[in-house]
């Protein structure tokens, strides 16, 4: 079973959701506000809510990490992203590599 961390943010581009999906063999996940998230195996889902209004991240700041890798899904309002034209589906992405830009709300 995959583990998931869903982080919701209010940004200059509107609401944003970052979904960290840790595959079954990922060692653990971490966030800068909650530290290591290493749930033991469970037969049913569990929920933890961190609704601390004081969590603020600067542009480019670390949000969290996988301790063995997995995937991240980023959701933004329609029309708020412009993807780099040289990106090709299925090609590897390196840490820190730009995929596109987010357009702020005027």
N, CA, C and O atoms as a GROMACS GRO file, in nm:
protein
  424
    1UNK      N    1   0.084  -0.118   0.000
    1UNK     CA    2   0.000   0.000   0.000
    1UNK      C    3   0.089   0.124   0.000
    1UNK      O    4   0.188   0.130   0.073
    2UNK      N    5   0.054   0.221  -0.080
    2UNK     CA    6   0.127   0.348  -0.085
    2UNK      C    7   0.089   0.437   0.032
    2UNK      O    8  -0.026   0.437   0.076
    3UNK      N    9   0.186   0.512   0.080
    3UNK     CA   10   0.160   0.614   0.182
    3UNK      C   11   0.148   0.747   0.111
    3UNK      O   12   0.213   0.770   0.009
    4UNK      N   13   0.065   0.836   0.164
    4UNK     CA   14   0.046   0.967   0.103
    4UNK      C   15   0.051   1.077   0.208
    4UNK      O   16   0.004   1.062   0.320
    5UNK      N   17   0.111   1.189   0.168
    5UNK     CA   18   0.106   1.311   0.247
    5UNK      C   19   0.048   1.417   0.156
    5UNK      O   20   0.100   1.441   0.046
    6UNK      N   21  -0.060   1.481   0.199
    6UNK     CA   22  -0.126   1.585   0.120
    6UNK      C   23  -0.106   1.717   0.192
    6UNK      O   24  -0.149   1.734   0.307
    7UNK      N   25  -0.040   1.811   0.125
    7UNK     CA   26  -0.015   1.943   0.183
    7UNK      C   27  -0.091   2.046   0.100
    7UNK      O   28  -0.074   2.054  -0.021
    8UNK      N   29  -0.174   2.125   0.167
    8UNK     CA   30  -0.254   2.229   0.101
    8UNK      C   31  -0.197   2.365   0.138
    8UNK      O   32  -0.171   2.392   0.255
    9UNK      N   33  -0.180   2.451   0.037
    9UNK     CA   34  -0.121   2.583   0.059
    9UNK      C   35  -0.205   2.691  -0.008
    9UNK      O   36  -0.268   2.667  -0.111
   10UNK      N   37  -0.206   2.811   0.052
   10UNK     CA   38  -0.258   2.931  -0.014
   10UNK      C   39  -0.136   3.003  -0.069
   10UNK      O   40  -0.045   3.038   0.007
   11UNK      N   41  -0.132   3.026  -0.201
   11UNK     CA   42  -0.016   3.087  -0.264
   11UNK      C   43  -0.056   3.209  -0.346
   11UNK      O   44  -0.175   3.237  -0.362
   12UNK      N   45   0.041   3.281  -0.396
   12UNK     CA   46   0.016   3.395  -0.483
   12UNK      C   47  -0.049   3.356  -0.614
   12UNK      O   48  -0.100   3.442  -0.686
   13UNK      N   49  -0.047   3.227  -0.648
   13UNK     CA   50  -0.110   3.176  -0.770
   13UNK      C   51  -0.244   3.112  -0.739
   13UNK      O   52  -0.307   3.053  -0.828
   14UNK      N   53  -0.290   3.121  -0.614
   14UNK     CA   54  -0.414   3.057  -0.574
   14UNK      C   55  -0.384   2.932  -0.491
   14UNK      O   56  -0.270   2.909  -0.454
   15UNK      N   57  -0.487   2.852  -0.463
   15UNK     CA   58  -0.465   2.732  -0.381
   15UNK      C   59  -0.374   2.633  -0.454
   15UNK      O   60  -0.377   2.622  -0.576
   16UNK      N   61  -0.295   2.560  -0.376
   16UNK     CA   62  -0.204   2.461  -0.433
   16UNK      C   63  -0.205   2.338  -0.344
   16UNK      O   64  -0.202   2.349  -0.221
   17UNK      N   65  -0.210   2.221  -0.406
   17UNK     CA   66  -0.198   2.095  -0.333
   17UNK      C   67  -0.072   2.024  -0.379
   17UNK      O   68  -0.046   2.012  -0.499
   18UNK      N   69   0.005   1.977  -0.283
   18UNK     CA   70   0.123   1.896  -0.312
   18UNK      C   71   0.098   1.760  -0.249
   18UNK      O   72   0.079   1.749  -0.128
   19UNK      N   73   0.096   1.656  -0.332
   19UNK     CA   74   0.069   1.521  -0.284
   19UNK      C   75   0.196   1.439  -0.298
   19UNK      O   76   0.245   1.416  -0.408
   20UNK      N   77   0.250   1.395  -0.184
   20UNK     CA   78   0.367   1.308  -0.183
   20UNK      C   79   0.316   1.165  -0.177
   20UNK      O   80   0.241   1.130  -0.087
   21UNK      N   81   0.356   1.083  -0.272
   21UNK     CA   82   0.312   0.944  -0.277
   21UNK      C   83   0.434   0.856  -0.257
   21UNK      O   84   0.520   0.848  -0.344
   22UNK      N   85   0.440   0.790  -0.143
   22UNK     CA   86   0.552   0.702  -0.113
   22UNK      C   87   0.514   0.559  -0.146
   22UNK      O   88   0.420   0.504  -0.088
   23UNK      N   89   0.586   0.498  -0.239
   23UNK     CA   90   0.558   0.360  -0.278
   23UNK      C   91   0.584   0.266  -0.160
   23UNK      O   92   0.643   0.305  -0.060
   24UNK      N   93   0.539   0.145  -0.174
   24UNK     CA   94   0.541   0.048  -0.064
   24UNK      C   95   0.679   0.030  -0.001
   24UNK      O   96   0.688   0.006   0.119
   25UNK      N   97   0.787   0.041  -0.079
   25UNK     CA   98   0.920   0.018  -0.024
   25UNK      C   99   0.996   0.146   0.008
   25UNK      O  100   1.116   0.139   0.038
   26UNK      N  101   0.930   0.262   0.003
   26UNK     CA  102   0.996   0.386   0.042
   26UNK      C  103   1.022   0.380   0.192
   26UNK      O  104   0.933   0.344   0.270
   27UNK      N  105   1.144   0.414   0.234
   27UNK     CA  106   1.179   0.405   0.375
   27UNK      C  107   1.091   0.493   0.462
   27UNK      O  108   1.037   0.447   0.562
   28UNK      N  109   1.077   0.620   0.425
   28UNK     CA  110   0.991   0.712   0.499
   28UNK      C  111   0.981   0.841   0.419
   28UNK      O  112   1.049   0.860   0.319
   29UNK      N  113   0.894   0.929   0.466
   29UNK     CA  114   0.880   1.062   0.410
   29UNK      C  115   0.900   1.161   0.523
   29UNK      O  116   0.875   1.130   0.640
   30UNK      N  117   0.946   1.281   0.489
   30UNK     CA  118   0.963   1.388   0.587
   30UNK      C  119   0.904   1.517   0.534
   30UNK      O  120   0.905   1.540   0.413
   31UNK      N  121   0.853   1.601   0.624
   31UNK     CA  122   0.818   1.738   0.590
   31UNK      C  123   0.896   1.829   0.684
   31UNK      O  124   0.937   1.787   0.792
   32UNK      N  125   0.917   1.953   0.642
   32UNK     CA  126   0.994   2.045   0.727
   32UNK      C  127   0.916   2.085   0.851
   32UNK      O  128   0.976   2.131   0.948
   33UNK      N  129   0.784   2.070   0.851
   33UNK     CA  130   0.704   2.110   0.967
   33UNK      C  131   0.673   1.994   1.061
   33UNK      O  132   0.646   2.018   1.179
   34UNK      N  133   0.675   1.870   1.014
   34UNK     CA  134   0.638   1.757   1.101
   34UNK      C  135   0.752   1.659   1.122
   34UNK      O  136   0.741   1.567   1.203
   35UNK      N  137   0.863   1.677   1.048
   35UNK     CA  138   0.973   1.583   1.060
   35UNK      C  139   0.942   1.452   0.988
   35UNK      O  140   0.866   1.449   0.892
   36UNK      N  141   1.002   1.344   1.038
   36UNK     CA  142   0.987   1.214   0.972
   36UNK      C  143   0.847   1.158   0.992
   36UNK      O  144   0.793   1.158   1.102
   37UNK      N  145   0.792   1.108   0.882
   37UNK     CA  146   0.660   1.045   0.885
   37UNK      C  147   0.684   0.900   0.846
   37UNK      O  148   0.701   0.868   0.728
   38UNK      N  149   0.684   0.813   0.944
   38UNK     CA  150   0.711   0.672   0.919
   38UNK      C  151   0.601   0.588   0.981
   38UNK      O  152   0.622   0.528   1.087
   39UNK      N  153   0.487   0.582   0.918
   39UNK     CA  154   0.380   0.505   0.979
   39UNK      C  155   0.409   0.356   0.972
   39UNK      O  156   0.455   0.307   0.869
   40UNK      N  157   0.382   0.283   1.080
   40UNK     CA  158   0.397   0.138   1.073
   40UNK      C  159   0.288   0.080   0.983
   40UNK      O  160   0.190   0.148   0.953
   41UNK      N  161   0.306  -0.043   0.941
   41UNK     CA  162   0.205  -0.106   0.856
   41UNK      C  163   0.071  -0.108   0.929
   41UNK      O  164   0.064  -0.145   1.046
   42UNK      N  165  -0.032  -0.068   0.860
   42UNK     CA  166  -0.168  -0.070   0.916
   42UNK      C  167  -0.260  -0.139   0.817
   42UNK      O  168  -0.237  -0.136   0.696
   43UNK      N  169  -0.364  -0.200   0.869
   43UNK     CA  170  -0.463  -0.262   0.781
   43UNK      C  171  -0.564  -0.160   0.732
   43UNK      O  172  -0.630  -0.183   0.630
   44UNK      N  173  -0.577  -0.048   0.802
   44UNK     CA  174  -0.671   0.056   0.759
   44UNK      C  175  -0.599   0.191   0.757
   44UNK      O  176  -0.501   0.210   0.829
   45UNK      N  177  -0.648   0.284   0.674
   45UNK     CA  178  -0.583   0.416   0.665
   45UNK      C  179  -0.589   0.493   0.796
   45UNK      O  180  -0.680   0.473   0.876
   46UNK      N  181  -0.492   0.580   0.816
   46UNK     CA  182  -0.495   0.670   0.931
   46UNK      C  183  -0.470   0.812   0.881
   46UNK      O  184  -0.416   0.831   0.772
   47UNK      N  185  -0.509   0.911   0.961
   47UNK     CA  186  -0.498   1.051   0.921
   47UNK      C  187  -0.429   1.130   1.030
   47UNK      O  188  -0.454   1.108   1.149
   48UNK      N  189  -0.343   1.220   0.990
   48UNK     CA  190  -0.284   1.319   1.080
   48UNK      C  191  -0.303   1.454   1.014
   48UNK      O  192  -0.276   1.469   0.894
   49UNK      N  193  -0.348   1.552   1.089
   49UNK     CA  194  -0.370   1.685   1.034
   49UNK      C  195  -0.276   1.783   1.102
   49UNK      O  196  -0.273   1.793   1.225
   50UNK      N  197  -0.199   1.856   1.022
   50UNK     CA  198  -0.110   1.960   1.071
   50UNK      C  199  -0.162   2.091   1.013
   50UNK      O  200  -0.129   2.125   0.899
   51UNK      N  201  -0.243   2.162   1.087
   51UNK     CA  202  -0.307   2.283   1.036
   51UNK      C  203  -0.246   2.408   1.099
   51UNK      O  204  -0.316   2.506   1.123
   52UNK      N  205  -0.118   2.405   1.124
   52UNK     CA  206  -0.049   2.517   1.187
   52UNK      C  207  -0.035   2.632   1.088
   52UNK      O  208   0.034   2.620   0.987
   53UNK      N  209  -0.099   2.742   1.116
   53UNK     CA  210  -0.096   2.859   1.028
   53UNK      C  211   0.044   2.919   1.017
   53UNK      O  212   0.070   2.997   0.925
   54UNK      N  213   0.134   2.885   1.109
   54UNK     CA  214   0.267   2.947   1.106
   54UNK      C  215   0.362   2.882   1.006
   54UNK      O  216   0.474   2.930   0.988
   55UNK      N  217   0.321   2.775   0.939
   55UNK     CA  218   0.408   2.711   0.840
   55UNK      C  219   0.411   2.799   0.715
   55UNK      O  220   0.310   2.814   0.646
   56UNK      N  221   0.527   2.857   0.688
   56UNK     CA  222   0.547   2.940   0.569
   56UNK      C  223   0.674   2.893   0.501
   56UNK      O  224   0.776   2.870   0.565
   57UNK      N  225   0.665   2.880   0.370
   57UNK     CA  226   0.781   2.836   0.293
   57UNK      C  227   0.818   2.944   0.192
   57UNK      O  228   0.731   2.995   0.121
   58UNK      N  229   0.944   2.978   0.186
   58UNK     CA  230   0.992   3.073   0.086
   58UNK      C  231   1.003   3.004  -0.049
   58UNK      O  232   1.012   2.882  -0.057
   59UNK      N  233   1.004   3.084  -0.153
   59UNK     CA  234   1.020   3.030  -0.288
   59UNK      C  235   1.148   2.947  -0.296
   59UNK      O  236   1.256   2.994  -0.259
   60UNK      N  237   1.134   2.825  -0.342
   60UNK     CA  238   1.248   2.735  -0.357
   60UNK      C  239   1.289   2.662  -0.231
   60UNK      O  240   1.382   2.582  -0.233
   61UNK      N  241   1.220   2.689  -0.120
   61UNK     CA  242   1.255   2.622   0.006
   61UNK      C  243   1.213   2.476   0.003
   61UNK      O  244   1.120   2.437  -0.068
   62UNK      N  245   1.284   2.395   0.081
   62UNK     CA  246   1.249   2.254   0.091
   62UNK      C  247   1.116   2.238   0.162
   62UNK      O  248   1.092   2.298   0.266
   63UNK      N  249   1.028   2.157   0.104
   63UNK     CA  250   0.900   2.123   0.164
   63UNK      C  251   0.911   1.992   0.240
   63UNK      O  252   0.859   1.979   0.351
   64UNK      N  253   0.980   1.898   0.182
   64UNK     CA  254   0.997   1.767   0.243
   64UNK      C  255   1.080   1.679   0.151
   64UNK      O  256   1.136   1.724   0.051
   65UNK      N  257   1.086   1.550   0.188
   65UNK     CA  258   1.165   1.457   0.106
   65UNK      C  259   1.120   1.314   0.127
   65UNK      O  260   1.055   1.280   0.226
   66UNK      N  261   1.156   1.232   0.030
   66UNK     CA  262   1.141   1.088   0.041
   66UNK      C  263   1.276   1.032   0.081
   66UNK      O  264   1.379   1.075   0.029
   67UNK      N  265   1.278   0.939   0.172
   67UNK     CA  266   1.402   0.873   0.209
   67UNK      C  267   1.412   0.741   0.132
   67UNK      O  268   1.413   0.635   0.194
   68UNK      N  269   1.418   0.745   0.006
   68UNK     CA  270   1.441   0.639  -0.091
   68UNK      C  271   1.367   0.669  -0.220
   68UNK      O  272   1.372   0.587  -0.312
   69UNK      N  273   1.301   0.779  -0.232
   69UNK     CA  274   1.241   0.820  -0.360
   69UNK      C  275   1.101   0.769  -0.384
   69UNK      O  276   1.061   0.665  -0.333
   70UNK      N  277   1.027   0.845  -0.462
   70UNK     CA  278   0.893   0.809  -0.507
   70UNK      C  279   0.844   0.919  -0.599
   70UNK      O  280   0.919   0.961  -0.688
   71UNK      N  281   0.719   0.967  -0.581
   71UNK     CA  282   0.667   1.067  -0.675
   71UNK      C  283   0.591   1.178  -0.604
   71UNK      O  284   0.545   1.162  -0.491
   72UNK      N  285   0.581   1.291  -0.673
   72UNK     CA  286   0.509   1.408  -0.621
   72UNK      C  287   0.408   1.452  -0.726
   72UNK      O  288   0.440   1.459  -0.844
   73UNK      N  289   0.285   1.481  -0.681
   73UNK     CA  290   0.181   1.535  -0.769
   73UNK      C  291   0.153   1.677  -0.722
   73UNK      O  292   0.129   1.700  -0.604
   74UNK      N  293   0.157   1.773  -0.815
   74UNK     CA  294   0.132   1.914  -0.784
   74UNK      C  295   0.005   1.957  -0.854
   74UNK      O  296  -0.008   1.942  -0.976
   75UNK      N  297  -0.090   2.011  -0.778
   75UNK     CA  298  -0.216   2.059  -0.835
   75UNK      C  299  -0.227   2.209  -0.813
   75UNK      O  300  -0.214   2.258  -0.701
   76UNK      N  301  -0.251   2.282  -0.923
   76UNK     CA  302  -0.269   2.427  -0.921
   76UNK      C  303  -0.396   2.462  -0.998
   76UNK      O  304  -0.444   2.379  -1.076
   77UNK      N  305  -0.450   2.582  -0.979
   77UNK     CA  306  -0.568   2.623  -1.056
   77UNK      C  307  -0.537   2.623  -1.207
   77UNK      O  308  -0.422   2.641  -1.246
   78UNK      N  309  -0.638   2.602  -1.289
   78UNK     CA  310  -0.618   2.603  -1.435
   78UNK      C  311  -0.556   2.734  -1.482
   78UNK      O  312  -0.589   2.841  -1.432
   79UNK      N  313  -0.466   2.726  -1.580
   79UNK     CA  314  -0.406   2.844  -1.639
   79UNK      C  315  -0.295   2.908  -1.558
   79UNK      O  316  -0.247   3.015  -1.596
   80UNK      N  317  -0.254   2.848  -1.448
   80UNK     CA  318  -0.152   2.908  -1.361
   80UNK      C  319  -0.011   2.858  -1.389
   80UNK      O  320   0.084   2.906  -1.327
   81UNK      N  321   0.005   2.763  -1.481
   81UNK     CA  322   0.138   2.710  -1.509
   81UNK      C  323   0.175   2.727  -1.656
   81UNK      O  324   0.089   2.721  -1.744
   82UNK      N  325   0.302   2.748  -1.680
   82UNK     CA  326   0.356   2.743  -1.816
   82UNK      C  327   0.474   2.647  -1.811
   82UNK      O  328   0.575   2.675  -1.746
   83UNK      N  329   0.460   2.534  -1.880
   83UNK     CA  330   0.561   2.429  -1.876
   83UNK      C  331   0.676   2.460  -1.969
   83UNK      O  332   0.656   2.521  -2.074
   84UNK      N  333   0.795   2.420  -1.932
   84UNK     CA  334   0.913   2.437  -2.017
   84UNK      C  335   0.890   2.361  -2.148
   84UNK      O  336   0.856   2.243  -2.144
   85UNK      N  337   0.909   2.426  -2.263
   85UNK     CA  338   0.880   2.361  -2.391
   85UNK      C  339   0.973   2.245  -2.424
   85UNK      O  340   0.938   2.159  -2.506
   86UNK      N  341   1.091   2.239  -2.362
   86UNK     CA  342   1.185   2.131  -2.392
   86UNK      C  343   1.162   2.006  -2.307
   86UNK      O  344   1.235   1.907  -2.323
   87UNK      N  345   1.063   2.008  -2.218
   87UNK     CA  346   1.032   1.890  -2.136
   87UNK      C  347   0.959   1.788  -2.222
   87UNK      O  348   0.867   1.822  -2.297
   88UNK      N  349   0.998   1.662  -2.211
   88UNK     CA  350   0.937   1.554  -2.287
   88UNK      C  351   0.884   1.451  -2.189
   88UNK      O  352   0.955   1.410  -2.098
   89UNK      N  353   0.759   1.410  -2.206
   89UNK     CA  354   0.698   1.310  -2.118
   89UNK      C  355   0.784   1.184  -2.114
   89UNK      O  356   0.833   1.138  -2.217
   90UNK      N  357   0.801   1.130  -1.995
   90UNK     CA  358   0.875   1.006  -1.979
   90UNK      C  359   1.025   1.023  -1.958
   90UNK      O  360   1.095   0.924  -1.934
   91UNK      N  361   1.075   1.147  -1.965
   91UNK     CA  362   1.219   1.167  -1.943
   91UNK      C  363   1.245   1.193  -1.794
   91UNK      O  364   1.160   1.251  -1.726
   92UNK      N  365   1.360   1.151  -1.744
   92UNK     CA  366   1.390   1.169  -1.602
   92UNK      C  367   1.395   1.317  -1.563
   92UNK      O  368   1.429   1.403  -1.644
   93UNK      N  369   1.361   1.344  -1.438
   93UNK     CA  370   1.370   1.479  -1.382
   93UNK      C  371   1.472   1.474  -1.269
   93UNK      O  372   1.463   1.387  -1.182
   94UNK      N  373   1.567   1.565  -1.270
   94UNK     CA  374   1.669   1.570  -1.166
   94UNK      C  375   1.626   1.667  -1.057
   94UNK      O  376   1.554   1.764  -1.082
   95UNK      N  377   1.672   1.640  -0.936
   95UNK     CA  378   1.639   1.727  -0.823
   95UNK      C  379   1.681   1.870  -0.854
   95UNK      O  380   1.794   1.895  -0.897
   96UNK      N  381   1.590   1.964  -0.832
   96UNK     CA  382   1.617   2.105  -0.855
   96UNK      C  383   1.594   2.151  -0.998
   96UNK      O  384   1.604   2.271  -1.026
   97UNK      N  385   1.564   2.059  -1.088
   97UNK     CA  386   1.542   2.096  -1.228
   97UNK      C  387   1.408   2.165  -1.244
   97UNK      O  388   1.306   2.118  -1.193
   98UNK      N  389   1.406   2.277  -1.316
   98UNK     CA  390   1.281   2.350  -1.340
   98UNK      C  391   1.196   2.277  -1.443
   98UNK      O  392   1.246   2.234  -1.547
   99UNK      N  393   1.068   2.264  -1.413
   99UNK     CA  394   0.973   2.203  -1.506
   99UNK      C  395   0.888   2.308  -1.575
   99UNK      O  396   0.834   2.284  -1.683
  100UNK      N  397   0.876   2.424  -1.513
  100UNK     CA  398   0.794   2.530  -1.568
  100UNK      C  399   0.789   2.646  -1.470
  100UNK      O  400   0.870   2.654  -1.377
  101UNK      N  401   0.692   2.734  -1.491
  101UNK     CA  402   0.672   2.850  -1.405
  101UNK      C  403   0.527   2.859  -1.363
  101UNK      O  404   0.437   2.812  -1.432
  102UNK      N  405   0.507   2.920  -1.248
  102UNK     CA  406   0.373   2.942  -1.196
  102UNK      C  407   0.342   3.090  -1.210
  102UNK      O  408   0.424   3.175  -1.174
  103UNK      N  409   0.223   3.121  -1.262
  103UNK     CA  410   0.181   3.259  -1.282
  103UNK      C  411   0.103   3.308  -1.160
  103UNK      O  412   0.006   3.246  -1.118
  104UNK      N  413   0.147   3.418  -1.104
  104UNK     CA  414   0.080   3.476  -0.987
  104UNK      C  415  -0.052   3.541  -1.028
  104UNK      O  416  -0.070   3.581  -1.143
  105UNK      N  417  -0.143   3.550  -0.935
  105UNK     CA  418  -0.269   3.621  -0.956
  105UNK      C  419  -0.240   3.770  -0.948
  105UNK      O  420  -0.174   3.815  -0.854
  106UNK      N  421  -0.288   3.846  -1.044
  106UNK     CA  422  -0.263   3.992  -1.046
  106UNK      C  423  -0.348   4.062  -0.944
  106UNK      O  424  -0.341   4.184  -0.931
   0.00000   0.00000   0.00000
